[in-house]
Amino acid sequence: MPDWKGIFSGFTSWEGWAHFKLEYPAAVTPSNIFGLAEYLAALAMFLVILTTSDYRYRYRLSLTRINLQRVGFWATALIGASLLVVDIWFANGLPVPKLLSNQADLKAALGAAFMALLLRVFHVALISPPVFSSWNAERFFSVHYSLIHEGNAEKLIIVAEELRRSAGRIVNSASKIGNTPDKKVSVDSKFAYHFLLLIGDRRFCRLVVDKVPSLSLVLFDEFQKHPRADLPVFQFARNIGQQFILNLSSSYYQEDSGYYSGLLGYDQPVTRAVFGNYRFIERCAERGASPLEVDLQGELSGEQTEGACRAGLAYLKAISRQPKAADIVTPMRFIGC
């Protein structure tokens, strides 16, 4: 028979158990350390700031792997309830473990927890906004799926501006799909691949061209870094190219002349990125459509026709600078003519 008393003697004789012995707390003394009133005032102010601030900050908070909004709700509820219990318990002089017999220390710990939660929220919203990664790929995709499907223009402008930071990561992850067996494809690569299909939405592309053309330039630059990858981007490329040609107020029409437009007219970033890379245009055309294809919903105006011709010339110039240019022929198509 084992000696059970000998086995548990060390456990039961541990000196640390003295800290858990119940005792009556000392008389409650007034303290300014994180009372319930201060907590409710701080919480109310924080909620007012969060709800009235720019949607950009709520959008950033929604992209974290852990739902900060839900975690924040339950954490603040737990802290508030704990403060209330501490005040009631000590006010009634009920027995507590010796380890928890100091009311000021308990309130200080709860205050530190509340401060840590606020600092985490501020860090995500202001200092280090989340970007696409393997940690938040599923949530990143689901949030943007809802926003793009909803089609709210004000929100999508913010989304387009914020996506510039994640463009490289998304394209790089999606490019791994074609080089990896299906069973070994990572979760983030699958979501990145579908994300490139998602941003082919015509409403989103129209808004990008009109309000945030820099996103299209960043994405086109990233596409061209993976010339052999089977990226599902022809929908996005076609819609972006069409909108640059059809939208007379787009930045593309400010690149017609350096004499009138200055540096942008000489540098021509949209012309070079969207219409001036013949290899990328060829790949898009092979998969379905290219940025040079204009889906007509009526007749083009004279200025739009000139813009379409200028896009075609940029493509032809890119071909002429390559060897064996005569073997490459991708005509410009006007769908609906």
C-alpha positions in Angstrom: 0.0 0.0 0.0 1.4 3.4 -1.0 1.9 5.9 1.8 -0.6 8.5 0.7 0.2 10.8 3.6 3.9 10.8 2.6 3.0 11.5 -1.0 0.8 14.5 -0.3 2.6 15.8 2.8 4.8 18.2 0.7 1.8 19.5 -1.1 -0.3 20.1 2.0 2.6 21.6 4.0 3.5 24.2 1.4 4.0 27.6 3.0 2.3 29.4 0.1 -1.1 28.2 1.3 -0.9 30.9 4.0 -1.6 33.5 1.3 -4.9 31.9 0.5 -6.1 31.8 4.1 -9.4 33.7 4.5 -9.2 36.8 6.7 -11.3 39.9 7.3 -9.9 43.0 5.4 -8.9 46.1 7.2 -11.3 49.0 7.3 -11.9 50.5 3.9 -10.0 53.7 3.3 -10.8 56.3 0.6 -8.7 55.6 -2.5 -8.4 57.4 -5.9 -7.0 54.3 -7.7 -9.4 53.5 -10.5 -12.8 53.6 -9.0 -16.0 52.5 -10.7 -17.0 56.1 -11.5 -13.6 56.8 -13.2 -13.9 53.6 -15.1 -17.4 54.3 -16.4 -16.4 57.9 -17.4 -13.3 56.6 -19.3 -15.3 53.8 -21.0 -18.0 56.3 -22.1 -15.4 58.7 -23.5 -13.7 55.8 -25.3 -16.9 54.6 -26.9 -17.9 58.1 -28.0 -14.5 58.5 -29.7 -14.6 55.1 -31.3 -18.1 55.6 -32.8 -17.7 59.1 -34.0 -14.1 58.7 -35.4 -13.3 58.0 -39.0 -14.4 54.6 -40.3 -10.8 53.8 -41.1 -10.0 53.0 -37.4 -13.0 50.6 -37.0 -11.9 49.0 -40.3 -8.4 48.4 -39.0 -9.7 46.9 -35.8 -11.9 44.5 -37.8 -8.9 42.9 -39.5 -7.1 41.5 -36.6 -7.0 37.7 -36.2 -8.9 38.0 -32.9 -12.1 40.0 -33.0 -11.0 43.0 -30.9 -14.6 44.4 -30.8 -16.0 41.2 -29.2 -13.0 40.7 -26.9 -13.1 44.4 -25.9 -16.8 44.1 -25.0 -16.3 41.1 -22.8 -13.1 42.4 -21.2 -14.7 45.8 -20.3 -17.7 44.0 -18.9 -15.5 41.8 -16.8 -13.4 44.7 -15.5 -16.5 46.7 -14.7 -18.2 43.8 -12.9 -15.0 43.1 -10.9 -14.7 46.7 -9.8 -18.3 46.6 -8.6 -17.7 43.3 -6.7 -14.5 44.6 -5.1 -16.3 47.7 -3.8 -19.2 45.8 -2.4 -17.1 43.0 -0.9 -14.7 45.4 0.9 -17.5 47.8 1.9 -19.3 44.9 3.7 -16.1 43.6 5.3 -16.5 40.1 3.9 -13.5 37.7 4.3 -11.1 37.4 1.5 -7.8 35.4 0.9 -4.8 37.1 2.4 -3.4 37.4 -1.1 -6.3 39.6 -2.2 -6.8 41.5 1.0 -5.5 44.9 -0.3 -8.3 46.8 -2.1 -6.0 49.3 -3.7 -3.8 46.6 -5.2 -6.9 44.9 -6.8 -8.1 48.1 -8.3 -4.6 48.9 -9.6 -4.5 45.5 -11.3 -7.9 46.1 -12.9 -6.8 49.5 -14.0 -3.7 48.1 -15.6 -5.8 45.5 -17.5 -8.1 48.3 -18.8 -5.1 50.4 -19.8 -3.5 47.4 -21.6 -6.8 46.9 -23.6 -6.9 50.6 -24.6 -3.2 50.6 -25.6 -3.8 47.5 -27.7 -6.7 49.1 -29.5 -4.7 52.3 -30.1 -1.7 50.4 -31.3 -3.8 48.6 -34.0 -5.8 51.6 -35.0 -3.1 54.2 -35.1 0.5 52.8 -34.9 0.6 49.4 -36.6 -2.5 48.7 -38.7 -2.9 45.0 -39.6 -2.0 43.7 -43.0 -2.7 40.5 -44.9 -0.8 37.6 -43.4 -1.2 33.9 -42.6 -2.5 34.9 -39.2 -5.6 36.8 -40.3 -6.1 35.6 -44.0 -9.6 34.2 -43.4 -10.8 37.2 -41.5 -9.1 39.6 -43.9 -11.0 38.0 -46.9 -14.4 37.8 -45.1 -14.3 41.5 -44.1 -13.5 42.7 -47.6 -16.0 40.3 -49.2 -18.7 41.9 -47.1 -17.5 45.5 -47.8 -17.1 45.0 -51.6 -20.4 43.2 -51.8 -22.1 46.0 -49.9 -20.6 48.6 -52.2 -20.6 51.6 -49.9 -18.5 54.2 -51.7 -17.2 56.0 -48.6 -16.1 52.8 -47.0 -14.5 51.4 -50.2 -12.4 54.5 -50.6 -10.9 53.8 -47.2 -10.5 50.1 -48.1 -8.7 51.0 -51.3 -6.3 53.3 -49.5 -5.6 50.8 -46.8 -5.1 47.9 -49.2 -1.9 49.4 -50.6 0.0 48.1 -47.6 -1.1 44.6 -48.2 -0.8 44.4 -52.0 2.6 42.8 -52.1 1.7 40.2 -49.5 -1.5 39.3 -51.2 0.0 38.9 -54.7 3.0 37.0 -53.4 0.8 34.5 -51.5 -1.5 34.0 -54.5 1.4 33.4 -56.8 2.3 30.2 -54.9 -0.9 28.5 -55.9 0.3 27.3 -59.3 3.6 26.0 -58.1 2.2 23.9 -55.2 0.2 20.6 -55.2 -3.4 21.2 -54.0 -2.9 19.4 -50.7 0.1 21.5 -49.8 -1.4 24.9 -50.6 -1.4 27.1 -47.5 -4.6 28.7 -46.2 -3.3 32.2 -46.8 -2.5 31.4 -50.4 -6.0 30.2 -51.1 -7.6 33.3 -49.6 -5.1 35.6 -51.4 -6.0 33.9 -54.7 -9.7 34.4 -54.1 -9.0 38.0 -52.9 -7.6 38.8 -56.4 -10.8 37.6 -57.9 -12.8 39.6 -55.4 -11.2 43.0 -56.3 -12.3 42.5 -59.9 -15.7 43.8 -58.9 -16.6 46.6 -61.4 -17.9 49.0 -58.8 -14.7 48.7 -56.8 -12.5 49.1 -59.9 -14.5 52.2 -60.9 -14.0 53.7 -57.5 -10.3 52.8 -57.5 -9.7 54.6 -60.8 -11.7 57.6 -59.7 -10.4 58.1 -56.1 -7.4 55.9 -55.4 -5.5 55.2 -58.6 -2.3 54.5 -56.6 -3.8 51.2 -55.5 -4.0 50.0 -59.2 -0.4 51.1 -59.8 0.8 49.2 -56.8 -1.1 46.1 -57.8 0.0 46.2 -61.4 3.6 46.6 -60.3 3.2 43.5 -58.0 1.6 41.5 -60.8 4.6 42.1 -63.0 7.0 40.8 -60.3 5.5 37.3 -60.8 5.5 36.9 -64.6 5.1 33.1 -64.5 2.5 32.9 -61.8 -1.1 32.0 -62.8 -2.8 34.9 -61.1 -6.5 35.4 -61.5 -6.2 39.1 -62.3 -7.6 39.6 -65.8 -10.9 40.8 -64.5 -9.3 43.4 -62.3 -6.9 44.4 -65.1 -9.7 44.7 -67.7 -12.0 46.7 -65.5 -9.2 49.0 -64.4 -8.1 49.6 -67.9 -11.6 50.2 -69.1 -12.3 52.7 -66.4 -9.1 54.6 -67.0 -10.2 55.0 -70.6 -13.8 55.8 -70.0 -13.4 58.1 -67.0 -12.3 61.5 -68.4 -11.5 62.7 -64.9 -9.1 59.9 -64.1 -5.4 60.5 -63.7 -4.8 58.8 -67.0 -6.1 61.8 -68.8 -3.6 64.1 -67.0 -0.7 62.2 -68.6 -1.4 63.3 -72.2 1.3 66.0 -72.3 4.1 67.1 -70.1 3.7 70.6 -71.4 0.2 70.8 -69.8 0.5 68.4 -66.9 4.2 68.8 -65.8 5.9 65.8 -64.2 3.0 63.4 -64.4 2.7 64.2 -68.1 6.4 63.2 -68.6 6.5 60.3 -66.2 3.1 58.8 -67.2 2.8 56.3 -64.4 -0.7 55.0 -65.3 0.2 54.7 -69.0 3.4 52.7 -68.3 1.9 50.5 -65.5 -1.5 49.6 -67.0 -0.9 49.9 -70.8 2.8 49.8 -71.3 3.7 46.3 -70.3 3.0 44.1 -73.3 3.9 40.8 -71.5 1.4 41.4 -68.8 -1.3 42.4 -71.3 -0.6 39.3 -73.4 -1.0 37.1 -70.3 -4.3 38.8 -69.4 -5.6 38.4 -73.0 -4.7 34.7 -73.0 -6.8 34.2 -69.9 -9.8 36.2 -71.0 -9.4 39.9 -71.4 -6.8 42.7 -71.2 -6.7 46.3 -70.0 -7.0 47.4 -73.6 -10.4 45.9 -74.1 -13.2 48.5 -73.7 -16.7 47.3 -73.0 -18.8 50.0 -74.7 -22.1 51.1 -73.2 -22.6 53.6 -76.0 -20.4 55.5 -78.3 -17.0 56.8 -77.2 -16.6 60.6 -77.1 -13.7 62.1 -79.1 -11.6 62.5 -76.0 -12.3 58.9 -74.9 -11.3 57.7 -78.4 -8.1 59.6 -78.2 -7.4 58.1 -74.8 -8.1 54.6 -76.1 -5.7 55.2 -79.0 -3.0 56.5 -76.7 -3.4 53.3 -74.6 -3.0 51.2 -77.7 0.1 53.2 -78.8 1.7 52.6 -75.4 1.2 48.9 -75.9 2.7 49.0 -79.4 5.7 51.0 -78.2 6.3 48.4 -75.5 6.3 45.7 -78.2 8.6 47.7 -80.5 11.2 47.8 -77.8 11.3 44.0 -77.6 13.1 41.6 -79.9 11.0 39.7 -82.5 8.2 42.3 -82.0 6.6 41.2 -85.3 5.6 37.9 -83.8 3.5 39.5 -81.2 0.0 40.6 -82.2 -2.7 41.3 -79.6 -5.3 43.6 -81.3 -7.2 46.1 -79.2 -10.9 45.1 -79.0 -13.9 47.2 -78.4 -16.6 44.9 -76.9 -20.0 45.9 -78.2 -18.9 47.5 -81.5 
